[in-house]
Amino acid sequence: MQQNTEIVVVGGGYAGVMAANRLTQRDDVTVTVVNPRRVFVPRLRLHQLVGGTHDAVVAYDDVLAEGVRLVVDSVTRIDAAERSVTLAEGGTIGYDYLVYAVGSGSAGPQVPGAAEFAYPIATLDAAQRLRSVLADRPLAAGVTVVGGGPTGIETAAELAEQGRAVTLVCGAALGPYLHPRARRTARKYLARLGVRVIEGPKASVTAVTQESVELGDGRTLPSEVTIWTAGFGVPDLAARSGLRTDAAGRLITDETLTSVNDERIVAAGDSSAPSELPFRMSAYAAGCLGAHAADTVLHRIAGERPTPIDLSFSAMCISFGRHAGIFQLAHKNDVAAPLYFPGRAGKKLKELSCAFSVKHLVKEAEKPGSHSWPKDGKHRPQLLRTRRDDTTPSVA
């Protein structure tokens, strides 16, 4: 009689859903996804939720493969020795293999007053709360968005397109990932929408009050609603469970995405740190890493040797409201190239990217094992060799 393999996926975002769906290639596995919400949240849409142009939720019935069990709860601890997870609502679930895909959010702001008076946007609950707050404020109320990355830019543009008075405080530079040519276009789009952009060496927020933000150059800006999009943080579940993490709290794995502590645990998405060199957070990377994590588990079940992750990047994209966007092409090593698509073409490509981030999950649910992605095979091995050479002590 064939023994069934129990697999628990912790987290139901892009990486977790992709991994869960791909694992159903085998008939002798049982897959359980543990997630605190009963709906899938396409995080690429959260700025639209705040702006009222999208609800940013998808039913799990639409994206999870038939037969995958969904447990609506949170995991409070992973017991690697016992191969079980403890649930917040009580009880435990045992596993033979575990996929760690808890995702990411905003880092807890260290700036005085930010935790009390600034509104985050990285989760569904936070975005819904912010939308409610804005609904109670007149359009003339001053809004300050802190953070010059994609989330900050998209949130500022979405709200400015509504007619709100928006200031975007970027820190050193607007859209650090963008090629300088695309960055100039981004400034033009934001100016067209009426967004006041503050960037430069001292354009960082040093304090937040109920009615203002203070900058590193000494300026105080009035702000009736302050939105915090800066920083990066992950849940501390791995650290609390005694698993090795990097400084940001990501689970450290080898290049197969296997935890350095336990070969029965693999990680994917924003909460993973392969060789302590994590990939840039994105829905694209999360889906690919989720698929590879599933492949690693399937290899181990079959008694085969897992393969190293091989992933190349081709683009990143930013929307500027509902009518313009920038689709920034990239080299395989995730460095911005001079070529980009602006305007309506950029917006259309951005919208397609958002739509396909969910469609890839649906396709994997219908045909497990079908998801593929562009490979590199050159830059990451080179990066790993360089780091190894830099850290290897010289022999006198």
Disulfide bonds with the S-S distance in Angstrom:
none
